[in-house]
Amino acid sequence: MKLVECIPNFSEGRDQEKINAIVAEAQGTPGCTVLDLQSDSTHNRCVLTFVGAPDAVEEACVKMAKKAAELIDMRTHQGAHPRMGAVDVIPFVPAMDISMEECVALSKRTAERIWKEAGIPSFLYEDSATRPERRNLADCRRGEFEGMPEKLLQEDWAPDYGERAIHPTAGITAIGARFPLVAFNVNLDTDDVSVAKTIARTIRASGGGFRSCKAIGLKLEDRNIAQVSMNLVNYEDTSIVMVFEMIRALAERWGVRIIGSELVGLAPAKALLDCAEYYLKLEGFDARRQIMEYHLIGLGTEE
C-alpha cells in the first residue's frame, strides 16, 4: 500500500473552532488518518500531520484549502511566523512504497486542483520546484502576504499554478514534495529577542551556518521569552544535536541559558535516537537490534 505523509500549515493558531473545521475535512476523507495537530497562538499557525493513499491525500488537501479560504482572512492575520497564505504550505513526504517522483506528481495535481477549485495560486518548491530559486521555501515566501501582489508581477515570480494575483483573502500557497523535515524550536531564558535573532542568523544556511538549517528568532509574547525557531530540512545532514549545542554555546556569550525545546509535529525516530546515542555516549549502539519497538513492528532484522 502506498502511503504519503502530508503536513499542511495553516495561518490560524488562535480560533479553535476554525482549526477544528479545517482538520475535519481531512478526518472525513476516506483513506486518510490524522496523526497529529499542533497550534500556537504566538505564531498564529497550526500544523497538521496526516497520512493516506495518494488520491485520498490529494482530495483532503483540496477540501482543506477550500475550507481555509472560507474561514481565514489574511488581510487581518497577525503572527510571529512568516506567512503568505491561509494554507501557507503543503508538503508531501514519501512514507511507504512511494517514490519522491510520485510525490512530485501528486504535488502538481494538488496545486492544479487548488487553483481550479479554490482560486488559490501556488508556487512549487523543494523537489517539485520548477526553477532553482523556488526550491527554498523561504525564498518563495519572501515578501509575505502583504508584499506578494507586487512580487507576483516580477518577471521571475509568476505562480506555477494560477494568475499573477493572490487570492484576495487566502493569499498564495507553496506546494511540494520533500525529504522528512524536523521542526525544532529552542527557548531561551531572556526576553531580548535580538539574542535569538542573532543566533538564528549565525546557524542558518543562508548566514553561512549549518547547510540544512533554516532559522528565525522571535519572541513568545505569552511567555515573555525569546525563541530560536528552526526547520532542519535534512536531519541526517544537520542533526538536532548539532544545532542544540551550537545554540547553547552562542547563548552563553550573552549569559543566556536554554530553558527548553520543542518539536512541532512529528519527527522520524532516527532523529531522536541520534540524540540519545550522542548524549548517553552509547557504544556500539544498533537501533534496529536494541530498540524494542522495532522488533514489535517486524523491523528488527530488516535493512
C-alpha positions as CSV (number, residue, x, y, z in Angstrom):
1,M,0.0,0.0,0.0
2,K,1.3,3.4,-1.0
3,L,1.3,6.0,1.8
4,V,2.1,9.7,1.7
5,E,2.7,11.9,4.7
6,C,1.3,15.4,4.4
7,I,2.0,18.2,6.8
8,P,0.0,21.3,5.8
9,N,0.5,24.5,7.7
10,F,-2.5,26.9,8.2
11,S,-2.4,30.5,9.2
12,E,-4.7,30.1,12.2
13,G,-3.5,29.3,15.7
14,R,-6.0,31.1,18.0
15,D,-9.5,30.2,16.9
16,Q,-10.0,26.5,17.8
17,E,-13.4,26.3,16.0
18,K,-11.8,27.3,12.7
19,I,-8.9,24.9,13.3
20,N,-11.3,22.1,14.0
21,A,-13.4,22.8,10.9
22,I,-10.3,22.7,8.7
23,V,-9.0,19.5,10.3
24,A,-12.4,17.9,10.0
25,E,-12.0,17.9,6.2
26,A,-9.1,15.5,6.5
27,Q,-10.7,13.4,9.2
28,G,-13.7,13.0,7.0
29,T,-11.8,11.9,3.9
30,P,-11.8,8.1,3.4
31,G,-8.3,6.7,3.3
32,C,-6.7,9.5,5.4
33,T,-5.6,9.2,9.1
34,V,-4.8,12.3,11.2
35,L,-1.7,11.7,13.3
36,D,-1.0,15.0,15.0
37,L,-2.2,18.6,15.3
38,Q,-0.4,21.4,16.9
39,S,-1.3,25.1,17.1
40,D,0.4,28.1,18.6
41,S,-1.1,31.5,19.3
42,T,2.2,33.4,19.1
43,H,3.0,32.0,15.7
44,N,-0.8,32.2,14.9
45,R,-0.4,29.0,13.0
46,C,-1.4,25.3,13.1
47,V,0.4,22.3,11.8
48,L,-1.5,19.2,10.8
49,T,0.2,15.8,10.1
50,F,-1.8,13.1,8.4
51,V,-1.1,10.1,6.2
52,G,-3.1,8.3,3.4
53,A,-3.2,6.9,0.0
54,P,-2.1,9.5,-2.7
55,D,-5.6,10.1,-4.1
56,A,-7.1,10.4,-0.6
57,V,-4.4,12.9,0.5
58,E,-4.9,14.9,-2.7
59,E,-8.7,15.1,-2.0
60,A,-8.2,16.1,1.6
61,C,-5.8,18.9,0.7
62,V,-8.2,20.4,-1.8
63,K,-11.0,20.2,0.7
64,M,-8.9,21.8,3.4
65,A,-7.7,24.6,1.1
66,K,-11.4,25.4,0.3
67,K,-12.3,25.5,4.0
68,A,-9.2,27.6,4.9
69,A,-10.1,30.1,2.2
70,E,-13.6,30.3,3.6
71,L,-12.5,30.8,7.2
72,I,-9.2,32.6,7.2
73,D,-8.8,36.3,6.1
74,M,-5.1,37.0,5.6
75,R,-5.9,40.8,5.5
76,T,-6.3,40.7,9.2
77,H,-3.8,38.0,10.1
78,Q,-1.0,38.8,12.6
79,G,1.5,36.3,13.9
80,A,5.2,35.9,14.6
81,H,5.8,33.2,11.9
82,P,6.4,34.3,8.3
83,R,3.3,33.5,6.1
84,M,1.9,34.2,2.7
85,G,-1.4,32.3,2.6
86,A,-4.3,30.8,4.6
87,V,-2.9,27.5,3.6
88,D,0.7,28.6,3.8
89,V,2.5,25.4,2.7
90,I,1.5,21.9,1.7
91,P,4.5,19.4,1.8
92,F,4.2,15.8,0.6
93,V,6.7,13.3,2.1
94,P,7.2,9.7,0.9
95,A,6.1,7.4,3.7
96,M,5.7,3.8,2.4
97,D,6.2,2.2,-1.0
98,I,6.1,5.5,-2.9
99,S,8.9,7.4,-4.6
100,M,9.8,11.1,-4.4
101,E,8.9,11.3,-8.1
102,E,5.4,10.1,-7.4
103,C,5.1,12.7,-4.6
104,V,6.2,15.4,-7.0
105,A,3.5,14.4,-9.4
106,L,1.0,14.4,-6.5
107,S,2.0,18.0,-5.6
108,K,1.4,19.2,-9.2
109,R,-2.0,17.6,-9.3
110,T,-3.0,19.1,-6.0
111,A,-1.7,22.5,-6.9
112,E,-3.7,22.5,-10.2
113,R,-6.9,21.4,-8.4
114,I,-6.5,24.0,-5.6
115,W,-6.2,26.7,-8.3
116,K,-9.2,25.5,-10.3
117,E,-11.4,24.7,-7.4
118,A,-10.4,27.2,-4.7
119,G,-8.9,30.0,-6.8
120,I,-5.6,29.9,-4.8
121,P,-2.4,30.2,-6.8
122,S,0.7,28.4,-5.8
123,F,4.5,28.1,-6.1
124,L,6.1,24.6,-6.4
125,Y,9.0,24.2,-4.0
126,E,11.7,21.7,-2.8
127,D,11.8,18.6,-5.1
128,S,8.8,19.9,-7.0
129,A,10.4,23.3,-7.8
130,T,10.4,24.3,-11.5
131,R,13.5,26.5,-11.1
132,P,16.4,26.7,-8.6
133,E,15.3,29.9,-6.8
134,R,12.0,28.3,-5.9
135,R,13.4,25.2,-4.1
136,N,13.8,27.1,-0.8
137,L,10.5,27.8,0.9
138,A,11.9,31.0,2.5
139,D,12.6,32.4,-1.0
140,C,9.1,31.6,-2.2
141,R,7.6,33.2,1.0
142,R,9.8,36.3,1.0
143,G,7.6,39.4,1.0
144,E,4.8,37.5,2.8
145,F,1.1,38.1,2.2
146,E,1.4,41.9,2.2
147,G,4.2,42.1,-0.4
148,M,3.1,39.2,-2.6
149,P,0.9,41.1,-5.1
150,E,3.9,43.2,-6.2
151,K,6.2,40.1,-6.1
152,L,4.0,38.2,-8.5
153,L,4.4,40.9,-11.1
154,Q,8.1,40.4,-11.2
155,E,9.4,38.6,-14.3
156,D,10.7,35.5,-12.4
157,W,7.9,35.1,-9.9
158,A,4.7,34.2,-11.8
159,P,2.9,31.4,-9.9
160,D,3.4,27.9,-11.1
161,Y,-0.4,27.5,-11.0
162,G,-2.7,30.4,-11.2
163,E,-2.6,34.0,-12.3
164,R,-0.3,36.8,-11.3
165,A,-2.6,37.8,-8.4
166,I,-3.1,36.4,-5.0
167,H,-6.4,35.2,-3.7
168,P,-7.9,38.3,-2.1
169,T,-8.2,36.8,1.4
170,A,-6.3,33.4,1.2
171,G,-3.1,34.6,-0.5
172,I,-0.9,32.1,-2.2
173,T,0.4,28.6,-1.2
174,A,3.7,26.7,-1.5
175,I,3.2,23.1,-2.5
176,G,5.9,20.5,-3.0
177,A,7.5,17.1,-2.2
178,R,10.4,16.9,0.2
179,F,12.6,14.8,2.5
180,P,11.3,14.4,6.1
181,L,11.8,17.7,8.0
182,V,12.3,18.2,11.7
183,A,10.6,21.4,13.0
184,F,12.5,22.1,16.2
185,N,12.4,25.2,18.5
186,V,14.8,26.2,21.3
187,N,13.6,28.5,24.1
188,L,15.9,30.9,25.9
189,D,15.7,32.4,29.4
190,T,15.7,36.0,28.1
191,D,13.1,38.4,26.8
192,D,15.7,40.0,24.5
193,V,14.6,38.8,21.0
194,S,17.8,40.3,19.5
195,V,19.7,37.4,21.1
196,A,17.5,34.8,19.4
197,K,17.7,36.7,16.1
198,T,21.5,36.9,16.2
199,I,21.8,33.2,17.0
200,A,19.4,32.3,14.1
201,R,21.4,34.3,11.6
202,T,24.5,32.5,12.7
203,I,23.3,29.0,12.5
204,R,21.1,29.1,9.4
205,A,22.4,28.1,6.0
206,S,21.8,31.5,4.4
207,G,24.0,33.1,7.1
208,G,26.9,30.6,6.5
209,G,25.8,28.2,9.2
210,F,24.5,24.7,9.0
211,R,23.7,23.6,5.5
212,S,20.3,22.1,6.2
213,C,19.1,24.5,8.9
214,K,16.6,27.3,8.4
215,A,16.1,29.5,11.5
216,I,14.5,32.7,12.7
217,G,14.5,34.4,16.1
218,L,11.2,35.5,17.6
219,K,9.6,36.4,20.9
220,L,6.9,34.3,22.6
221,E,4.8,37.1,24.0
222,D,2.6,34.8,26.1
223,R,5.8,33.5,28.0
224,N,7.9,36.7,27.6
225,I,10.9,34.7,26.3
226,A,12.9,34.5,23.1
227,Q,12.9,31.5,20.8
228,V,15.1,30.2,18.0
229,S,12.6,28.5,15.6
230,M,14.1,26.1,13.1
231,N,13.4,23.7,10.3
232,L,16.0,21.1,9.8
233,V,15.4,20.1,6.2
234,N,17.7,17.1,6.3
235,Y,18.2,15.9,9.9
236,E,20.9,13.4,8.8
237,D,23.0,16.3,7.3
238,T,22.2,18.7,10.2
239,S,21.2,16.9,13.4
240,I,19.2,18.2,16.3
241,V,22.3,17.7,18.5
242,M,24.4,19.9,16.2
243,V,22.1,22.9,16.3
244,F,21.2,22.5,20.0
245,E,24.8,22.5,21.1
246,M,25.7,25.5,18.9
247,I,22.7,27.4,20.3
248,R,23.9,26.6,23.8
249,A,27.4,27.8,23.1
250,L,26.3,31.0,21.3
251,A,23.7,31.9,24.0
252,E,26.3,31.6,26.7
253,R,28.1,34.6,25.2
254,W,25.1,36.7,26.4
255,G,24.8,34.9,29.7
256,V,21.7,33.2,28.4
257,R,20.6,29.6,29.1
258,I,18.4,27.2,27.2
259,I,15.3,26.5,29.3
260,G,13.6,24.1,26.9
261,S,13.0,22.9,23.4
262,E,10.0,21.6,21.4
263,L,9.2,19.5,18.4
264,V,6.4,20.8,16.1
265,G,4.6,18.0,14.5
266,L,6.1,14.5,14.1
267,A,9.8,13.6,13.8
268,P,11.5,10.5,12.4
269,A,12.6,8.1,15.2
270,K,16.2,8.2,14.0
271,A,16.4,12.0,14.5
272,L,15.7,11.4,18.3
273,L,17.7,8.2,18.6
274,D,20.7,10.1,17.3
275,C,20.2,12.5,20.2
276,A,20.1,9.6,22.7
277,E,23.2,8.0,21.2
278,Y,25.1,11.2,21.5
279,Y,24.1,12.3,25.0
280,L,24.3,8.9,26.5
281,K,27.6,8.1,24.8
282,L,26.2,4.7,23.7
283,E,28.9,2.4,22.5
284,G,28.2,0.0,19.6
285,F,24.5,1.2,19.6
286,D,22.3,-0.5,17.0
287,A,18.8,0.9,17.0
288,R,17.2,-1.9,14.9
289,R,18.6,-4.5,17.3
290,Q,18.3,-2.7,20.6
291,I,15.1,-0.7,20.4
292,M,12.2,-2.9,21.4
293,E,9.6,-1.2,19.2
294,Y,11.5,-2.1,16.0
295,H,11.1,-5.8,16.9
296,L,7.4,-5.4,17.7
297,I,6.7,-4.0,14.2
298,G,8.8,-6.6,12.5
299,L,11.8,-4.3,11.6
300,G,14.4,-5.8,13.9
301,T,16.3,-7.7,11.3
302,E,15.4,-5.7,8.2
303,E,17.9,-3.5,6.4
